[in-house]
Amino acid sequence: MKREPWFRPYVTAHFWRFLLIVVLGVLTILSASMLMFTSGFLISKSALRPENILMVYVPVVGVRTFGISRAVIHYVERLVGHDTILRILSKMRVRLYALLEPQALRFSSRFKTGDLLAVLADDIEHLQDVYIRTVFPAIVALVLYGGAITAIGLFDPLFALLMAGYVFLLLFVLPITSLLLMKQKNREIKQERAALYQKLTDAVLGMGEWFVSGRQKDFLTGYEQDEAKVDRVDRSLKNWGRLRGFISQCIVAATVLSMVVWSAQEYAGGRIEVTFIAAFVLVVFPLMDAFLPISEAVERIPQYEQSVSRLNGIADAGADSRETGGTEKGMAREEAAAAVSGGVHVKLDHVSFRYGDDRADEVPTVSGLFLDVPKGAKVAVIGRSGAGKSTMLNLIQGVLSPSGGRVTLNGIDAERFGDGIASVVSVLNQSPHLFDTTLANNLRLGRMNASEEDLRHAVERARLGPLVDSLPEGLGTRMQETGQRFSGGERQRVALARILLQDTPVVILDEPTVGLDPKTERELLSTMFTSLQGKTLIWVTHHLVGVEQMDEIVFMEEGRIVMRGTHDELMERYPRYRNLYRLDRPVQV
């Protein structure tokens, strides 16, 4: 049986802390119950006008004692509980990071960014709530359930059975009903919302067609109908919540009335004093405070299951990749750097790749790719979106294993480098990751031990010197979230400086000039080609600006290479390329 990785290890490691939390939770409710019990007794005793204050001295002290102890014990319970859960939370985050960090490229190719963000932002937090809001309250309630029924049974076994029936409804019947209903309704609402988001996205992308065809009212009507379905499911959940609350309060009322009748009968039979009637009745309320939240706690279980499912999906993806060799640790960075110390010869030898289950009827994303990039050569890869360019880059980085053929770096299969690929290949894409910290810290992501002199040298090579000199704190200036302090071209130069610090023999330029104006694009390309001189360069682009400087140009279409050669050769041999080049040349400014 596969070991459960997100709960059991932490329960085992923190068993005694968990036990202490449960004990403190039980003591908190018992202190509150005794506070109400002694308060009821004190009120009743005082109503009989005792002859001397000493007659009620003990219950007065009891009220003060239990009032203080309840607050103190509850505080300690919360302190121990949150300390324990935060320790577990930190270990979960470390575990998740250990899964994601070595395989960041592979996970980004298999999971949507939104799914990974949901895992990082929400799922770990949900697992924290499992303990605080579900596990601990449920265990405390069960312990109190057994203790309370046993205590009542010492007085009257038949009445204890009646009380057990009332509490059974609160602890088992309503929570299980809520759980089953919540699973069904959550599934429905998730499906309806997914369809709604898809319809809205498709409509936004095709908004022009809706207006041109004059059918915008049809879209609005259909969208409102779908939205109404989601609202109906959501309202049914809220209605059930209100109904469940009403039923719970009715059970509490029935319990209180039953306790009033029973204690009155016990007094009439001479088995208890009259002062205990209010005491027995009031003790019901703090106990019910422990039982009532269980339904709400249990109905969160589907959320926990979804979170665990996503986390297990990431863990399984890592395990599957390790089994197939795709995400094995591979070489250490030092070993990888040594293997490519004299430069890198990149070669794709009749490579094919298809996503899915490698079925014969599955159309391959790339097929029959042959690319030979000698050490220090510069190759441009051109093609429309969906032509297979990104897949080819993932194959070169070892993120994907080819379905056929070989991808080698200096004769070594790319996937064998594993984590060491970061010492071989660096990537400058159209949206480099820049963080809300100093410029120096952003640059040091390329090489953590870089000195101030190294940073300044990289900045000068990326032609950022004048910009850095103009900043109020130089390299210590904060870049703001996603580097918003700087323009698009400046952000790309910062990313280029980071790659220069990383100093890998192979650099992939994945459309780094998208969204830049023609002048900025030409200046950035000139800087990149100059500063990266001597490195093996693979430049993926839609544009043909600057391709004259490439040693070879490869044109991809539907996963295959349909044109290749130098710029002059393509201009001479392919009319299609000549037309594309003339159309794509920007107006000189």
C-alpha positions in Angstrom: 0.0 0.0 0.0 1.3 3.4 -0.9 2.2 5.5 2.1 0.2 8.6 2.6 2.8 11.5 2.5 0.9 14.6 3.7 -0.7 13.5 7.0 0.6 10.3 8.6 4.2 11.3 8.8 3.4 14.5 10.7 0.9 12.8 13.0 3.6 10.3 14.0 6.3 12.9 14.4 4.0 15.2 16.6 1.9 12.6 18.3 2.6 13.8 21.9 1.9 17.4 20.9 -1.4 16.3 19.3 -2.3 14.5 22.4 -1.6 17.5 24.5 -3.7 19.7 22.2 -6.7 17.3 22.6 -6.3 17.1 26.4 -6.1 20.9 26.6 -9.2 21.2 24.3 -11.1 18.8 26.6 -10.0 20.7 29.7 -11.2 24.0 28.1 -14.7 22.6 27.6 -14.7 21.0 31.0 -13.7 24.3 32.6 -16.4 26.1 30.8 -18.9 23.4 31.8 -17.9 23.6 35.4 -18.1 27.4 35.3 -21.7 27.1 34.1 -22.4 24.3 36.6 -21.1 26.3 39.6 -22.7 29.5 38.3 -26.1 27.7 38.2 -25.6 26.3 41.7 -24.5 29.7 43.0 -27.5 31.5 41.5 -29.9 28.9 42.9 -28.2 28.9 46.4 -28.3 32.6 46.5 -32.0 32.7 45.6 -32.7 30.7 48.8 -31.2 33.6 50.8 -28.5 31.8 52.8 -28.0 33.0 56.4 -24.3 33.5 55.9 -22.0 34.4 53.0 -19.9 31.4 54.0 -22.7 29.2 52.7 -21.9 30.2 49.1 -18.2 30.9 49.6 -17.1 27.6 47.9 -19.3 28.1 44.7 -18.0 31.8 44.5 -14.4 30.6 44.6 -15.4 27.9 42.1 -16.8 30.4 39.6 -13.7 32.5 39.8 -11.4 29.5 39.5 -13.2 27.9 36.5 -13.6 31.3 34.8 -9.8 32.0 35.0 -8.8 28.4 34.2 -11.0 28.3 31.2 -9.3 31.4 29.7 -5.8 30.3 30.6 -6.3 26.7 29.3 -7.9 27.9 26.1 -5.0 30.3 25.5 -2.4 27.5 26.1 -4.4 25.2 23.8 -4.3 27.8 21.0 -0.6 28.5 21.6 0.4 24.9 21.5 -2.0 24.1 18.6 -0.8 26.9 16.3 2.8 26.4 17.2 2.5 22.7 16.3 0.6 23.4 13.1 3.0 26.1 12.0 5.9 23.6 12.4 4.0 21.1 10.3 3.2 23.8 7.7 6.8 24.8 7.4 7.8 21.1 6.8 5.0 20.7 4.2 6.3 23.8 2.4 9.8 22.5 2.5 8.6 19.2 1.1 6.6 20.9 -1.6 9.6 23.0 -2.5 11.8 19.9 -2.6 9.4 18.5 -5.2 9.1 21.6 -7.3 12.6 23.2 -7.3 14.6 20.4 -8.9 12.0 19.8 -11.6 10.8 23.4 -12.1 11.1 23.2 -15.9 9.4 19.8 -16.1 6.5 20.8 -13.8 5.9 24.0 -15.7 5.6 22.0 -18.9 3.1 19.5 -17.3 1.0 21.8 -15.0 -0.7 25.1 -15.7 0.7 28.0 -13.8 -2.7 28.6 -12.1 -2.7 25.0 -10.7 0.8 25.4 -9.3 -0.1 28.8 -7.7 -3.2 27.2 -6.2 -1.0 24.5 -4.7 1.4 27.0 -3.3 -1.1 29.5 -2.1 -4.1 27.5 -1.0 -3.6 23.7 -0.7 -1.0 23.8 2.0 -3.1 26.2 3.9 -6.1 23.9 3.6 -4.0 21.1 5.0 -3.2 23.3 8.0 -7.0 23.7 8.5 -7.4 19.9 8.6 -5.9 19.9 12.1 -7.2 23.2 13.5 -10.7 23.1 12.2 -11.5 19.4 11.7 -9.3 16.9 13.4 -8.8 18.4 16.8 -12.4 19.7 17.3 -13.8 16.2 16.2 -11.6 14.3 18.6 -12.4 16.7 21.5 -16.1 16.3 20.7 -15.9 12.5 20.7 -14.1 12.4 24.0 -16.6 14.8 25.6 -19.4 12.7 24.1 -18.2 9.6 25.8 -17.5 11.3 29.1 -20.8 13.2 29.3 -22.9 10.2 28.5 -21.0 8.1 31.0 -21.5 10.8 33.7 -25.2 11.0 33.1 -25.4 7.2 33.1 -24.3 7.2 36.7 -27.5 9.0 37.6 -30.0 7.6 35.1 -29.0 5.1 32.3 -32.2 5.5 30.4 -31.9 9.3 30.3 -28.2 8.9 29.3 -29.5 6.9 26.2 -31.8 9.8 25.4 -29.0 12.3 25.6 -26.8 10.0 23.6 -29.4 10.0 20.9 -29.6 13.8 20.8 -25.8 14.2 20.6 -25.5 11.3 18.0 -27.6 13.5 15.7 -25.2 16.4 16.1 -22.0 14.3 15.9 -22.9 11.8 13.2 -26.2 12.2 11.4 -25.9 15.9 10.4 -22.2 15.8 9.6 -22.5 12.7 7.4 -25.5 14.2 5.6 -23.6 17.5 5.1 -20.5 15.6 3.8 -22.5 13.6 1.3 -24.5 16.6 0.1 -21.4 18.9 0.0 -19.5 16.4 -2.2 -22.4 16.2 -4.7 -23.1 19.9 -4.7 -19.4 20.8 -4.9 -18.9 18.6 -7.9 -21.9 20.2 -9.6 -20.9 23.7 -8.9 -17.3 23.0 -10.0 -18.5 21.6 -13.3 -20.9 24.5 -13.9 -18.3 27.1 -13.0 -15.7 25.5 -15.3 -18.2 25.5 -18.2 -19.1 29.1 -17.4 -15.4 30.2 -17.3 -14.8 28.4 -20.6 -17.8 30.0 -22.2 -16.8 33.4 -21.0 -13.2 33.0 -22.2 -14.3 31.8 -25.6 -16.8 34.7 -25.9 -14.2 37.3 -24.9 -11.7 36.0 -27.5 -14.4 36.0 -30.1 -16.2 39.1 -29.0 -15.8 40.7 -32.4 -17.6 37.9 -34.1 -20.5 38.2 -31.7 -21.0 41.9 -32.5 -20.4 41.4 -36.2 -23.1 38.7 -36.3 -25.4 40.8 -34.2 -25.9 37.9 -31.7 -24.6 39.6 -28.6 -28.0 39.3 -27.0 -28.0 35.6 -27.6 -24.7 35.3 -25.8 -25.9 37.4 -22.9 -29.0 35.3 -22.5 -27.2 32.0 -22.6 -24.5 33.2 -20.2 -27.1 34.5 -17.8 -28.9 31.1 -17.9 -25.7 29.3 -17.2 -24.9 31.7 -14.4 -28.3 31.1 -12.9 -27.6 27.4 -12.7 -24.5 28.1 -10.7 -26.5 30.4 -8.4 -29.1 27.8 -7.9 -26.6 25.2 -6.7 -24.9 27.9 -4.6 -28.2 28.9 -3.0 -29.1 25.2 -2.3 -25.9 24.9 -0.3 -26.7 28.0 1.6 -30.2 26.9 2.2 -28.9 23.6 3.5 -26.6 25.4 5.8 -29.5 27.4 7.3 -31.6 24.3 7.6 -28.8 22.4 9.3 -28.4 25.3 11.7 -32.1 25.3 12.5 -32.1 21.5 13.1 -29.1 21.8 15.3 -30.7 24.5 17.4 -33.9 22.4 17.7 -31.8 19.5 19.0 -30.1 21.8 21.5 -33.5 23.1 22.6 -34.8 19.6 23.0 -31.7 18.6 25.0 -32.2 21.6 27.3 -35.9 20.9 27.8 -35.2 17.2 28.5 -32.6 18.2 31.0 -35.1 20.5 32.7 -37.7 17.8 33.0 -35.3 15.2 34.1 -33.6 17.3 36.8 -37.0 18.4 38.1 -38.1 14.7 38.3 -34.8 13.9 40.1 -35.5 16.7 42.6 -39.1 15.5 43.0 -37.8 12.0 43.8 -35.5 13.4 46.4 -32.4 12.3 44.5 -30.9 15.8 44.0 -31.3 19.1 45.7 -33.2 21.9 44.1 -30.1 24.0 43.6 -28.7 21.5 41.1 -31.6 21.9 38.6 -30.1 25.1 37.1 -26.6 23.7 37.4 -27.5 20.6 35.3 -29.4 22.7 32.7 -26.7 25.3 32.3 -23.9 22.7 31.8 -25.6 21.7 28.5 -24.6 24.9 26.7 -20.8 24.7 26.8 -21.0 21.0 25.9 -23.2 21.9 22.9 -20.6 24.5 21.8 -18.2 21.6 21.3 -20.7 19.5 19.4 -22.3 22.1 17.1 -19.3 23.0 14.9 -18.7 19.3 13.8 -21.0 19.4 10.9 -19.2 22.5 9.4 -15.9 20.9 10.2 -16.7 17.7 8.4 -18.2 19.4 5.3 -14.7 20.8 4.6 -13.4 17.4 3.9 -14.0 17.6 0.1 -11.8 20.7 0.0 -9.0 18.8 1.8 -9.4 15.9 -0.6 -9.0 18.2 -3.6 -5.9 19.8 -2.1 -4.4 16.4 -1.3 -5.2 15.2 -4.8 -3.4 18.1 -6.4 -0.4 17.6 -4.1 -0.3 13.9 -4.8 -0.5 14.7 -8.5 2.7 16.8 -8.3 4.4 14.1 -6.2 3.3 11.3 -8.6 4.5 13.4 -11.6 7.9 13.6 -10.0 7.9 9.9 -9.1 6.9 8.9 -12.6 9.5 11.1 -14.2 12.2 9.6 -11.9 11.1 6.1 -12.9 11.4 7.0 -16.6 14.6 8.9 -16.1 13.1 12.3 -16.9 13.5 13.9 -13.5 16.3 11.9 -12.0 18.8 13.9 -10.0 21.3 13.4 -12.8 24.6 15.2 -12.7 25.6 17.6 -10.0 26.1 21.1 -11.4 29.9 20.9 -11.0 30.0 17.6 -12.9 27.7 19.0 -15.7 29.9 22.1 -15.9 33.0 20.0 -16.3 31.4 18.0 -19.0 30.8 21.1 -21.1 33.7 23.2 -20.1 35.1 23.6 -23.6 31.7 24.6 -25.1 28.6 22.7 -26.1 27.8 20.9 -29.4 24.0 20.6 -29.5 22.5 17.9 -31.7 19.0 16.7 -32.4 19.2 13.5 -34.4 15.9 12.7 -36.1 14.0 13.5 -33.0 10.2 12.9 -32.6 8.0 13.7 -29.7 4.3 13.3 -29.0 2.3 14.2 -25.9 -0.2 11.8 -24.4 0.2 8.1 -24.2 2.5 7.7 -27.2 -0.3 6.1 -29.2 0.4 5.4 -32.8 -2.6 7.5 -33.9 -1.5 10.5 -31.8 -0.1 13.2 -34.1 3.5 14.0 -32.9 4.3 17.5 -31.9 7.6 17.3 -33.6 8.8 14.7 -36.1 12.1 13.9 -37.7 13.9 17.0 -36.3 17.6 17.1 -37.3 19.5 20.1 -35.9 23.3 20.3 -35.6 24.6 23.4 -33.7 28.4 23.4 -33.3 30.1 25.0 -30.3 29.7 28.8 -30.5 27.3 28.7 -33.4 24.2 30.9 -33.6 20.9 29.4 -34.9 17.6 31.1 -35.3 14.4 29.0 -35.1 11.4 30.6 -36.8 7.8 29.5 -37.1 4.2 30.3 -36.1 2.7 29.5 -32.7 2.2 25.7 -32.5 4.9 24.9 -34.9 6.8 22.9 -32.3 9.4 25.5 -31.2 8.7 25.3 -27.5 8.7 21.5 -27.6 12.1 21.5 -29.2 13.5 23.9 -26.5 12.1 21.6 -23.8 13.8 18.6 -25.5 17.1 20.5 -25.6 16.8 21.3 -21.9 16.1 17.7 -21.0 12.6 18.6 -19.7 11.1 16.1 -22.2 12.5 12.8 -23.4 12.2 12.2 -27.1 9.7 9.6 -28.3 12.2 8.8 -31.1 15.8 9.8 -31.9 18.3 11.5 -29.6 19.0 15.0 -28.2 22.6 15.3 -27.1 24.8 18.0 -25.6 28.4 17.1 -26.3 27.3 13.5 -27.1 25.5 13.2 -23.7 21.7 12.7 -23.7 20.1 16.0 -22.5 17.8 14.3 -20.0 20.8 12.7 -18.3 22.0 16.1 -17.0 19.0 16.4 -14.6 19.6 19.2 -12.1 23.0 19.9 -13.7 21.3 21.4 -16.8 21.3 24.8 -15.1 25.1 24.8 -15.5 24.7 24.1 -19.2 21.7 26.0 -20.6 20.2 29.3 -19.5 17.0 30.9 -21.0 16.0 34.5 -21.7 12.3 34.5 -22.5 9.7 37.2 -23.1 8.7 37.5 -19.4 11.7 37.1 -17.2 11.0 36.6 -13.5 11.9 39.8 -11.6 11.1 40.1 -7.9 10.3 42.9 -5.5 13.7 43.2 -4.1 16.9 45.0 -5.0 18.5 45.0 -8.5 21.5 43.3 -7.0 19.5 40.5 -5.5 17.7 40.0 -8.9 21.0 39.8 -10.7 22.5 37.4 -8.1 19.9 34.8 -9.1 22.3 34.1 -11.9 25.2 33.5 -9.5 24.6 33.7 -5.8 28.2 34.4 -4.8 28.8 37.1 -7.4 30.8 40.1 -6.1 30.0 43.7 -6.5 32.6 43.8 -9.2 31.0 40.9 -11.0 27.6 42.6 -10.9 29.0 45.8 -12.3 30.8 44.0 -15.1 27.6 42.2 -16.1 25.6 45.4 -15.9 28.1 47.1 -18.3 28.0 44.2 -20.8 24.2 44.4 -20.8 24.5 48.2 -21.4 22.7 49.0 -18.2 25.4 51.2 -16.7 23.8 54.6 -17.3 20.5 53.3 -15.9 22.1 51.9 -12.8 24.0 55.2 -12.3 20.8 57.2 -12.5 19.0 55.1 -9.8 18.8 56.6 -6.3 20.5 53.7 -4.6 22.3 52.1 -7.6 22.3 48.3 -7.4 20.5 48.6 -4.1 17.4 50.1 -5.7 14.3 48.0 -5.3 12.7 46.9 -8.6 9.1 46.7 -7.4 6.8 43.7 -8.2 7.7 42.0 -11.5 10.3 44.8 -12.1 7.6 47.5 -12.8 10.1 50.2 -11.9 11.7 49.7 -15.3 10.5 49.6 -18.9 10.2 46.4 -21.0 13.6 46.8 -22.6 15.3 47.6 -19.3 13.7 44.5 -17.7 15.1 42.3 -20.5 18.6 43.8 -20.0 18.4 43.0 -16.3 17.5 39.4 -17.2 20.4 39.4 -19.8 22.8 40.6 -17.1 21.6 37.8 -14.9 22.3 35.2 -17.7 25.8 36.7 -18.2 26.5 36.1 -14.5 25.2 32.5 -14.9 27.7 32.1 -17.7 26.4 28.9 -19.3 27.9 27.7 -22.6 24.4 27.5 -24.2 21.9 30.3 -24.2 18.3 30.0 -25.4 16.6 33.3 -26.4 12.9 32.5 -26.4 11.3 35.5 -28.1 12.8 38.0 -25.7 11.8 41.0 -27.8 8.1 40.4 -28.0 6.1 43.6 -27.2 9.1 46.0 -27.7 9.1 48.8 -30.2 11.3 48.4 -33.3 14.1 50.6 -32.1 14.3 49.0 -28.7 14.1 45.6 -30.3 17.1 46.3 -32.6 19.2 47.8 -29.8 18.4 44.9 -27.4 19.3 42.3 -30.1 22.6 44.0 -30.9 23.4 44.0 -27.1 22.5 40.3 -26.8 24.5 39.1 -29.8 27.5 41.2 -28.7 27.5 40.2 -25.1 26.8 36.5 -25.8 29.6 36.2 -28.4 31.3 32.8 -28.2 28.3 30.9 -26.7 26.1 28.4 -28.4 23.0 30.5 -29.2 19.6 29.2 -30.1 17.2 32.1 -30.8 13.4 31.3 -31.2 11.5 34.1 -32.8 8.4 35.0 -34.8 10.3 38.0 -36.3 13.0 38.1 -38.9 14.7 41.2 -37.7 18.4 40.5 -37.0 18.4 37.0 -38.5 21.2 38.2 -40.9 23.6 37.7 -38.0 22.7 34.0 -37.5 25.0 31.2 -38.7 21.9 29.2 -39.7 18.1 29.8 -39.8 15.6 27.0 -39.3 12.0 27.5 -40.3 9.5 25.1 -38.6 6.0 24.2 -39.6 3.7 21.6 -38.0 6.6 20.0 -36.1 8.9 19.7 -39.0 11.8 21.7 -40.5 10.7 23.0 -43.9 13.5 25.5 -44.6 17.0 25.9 -43.4 20.2 27.7 -44.3 22.0 31.0 -43.9 20.1 34.2 -44.5 21.6 34.7 -47.9 20.9 31.1 -48.9 17.3 31.3 -47.9 16.9 34.7 -49.7 18.2 33.1 -52.8 16.4 29.7 -52.7 13.0 30.4 -51.1 10.6 33.0 -52.5 8.4 32.5 -49.4 11.3 33.5 -47.1 12.1 36.6 -49.2 8.5 37.7 -49.0 8.4 37.1 -45.2 11.6 39.0 -44.7 10.5 42.0 -46.7 7.2 42.1 -44.9 8.7 41.7 -41.4 11.3 44.4 -41.7 10.2 47.4 -39.6 10.3 51.0 -40.7 13.7 52.4 -39.8 13.3 55.0 -37.1 
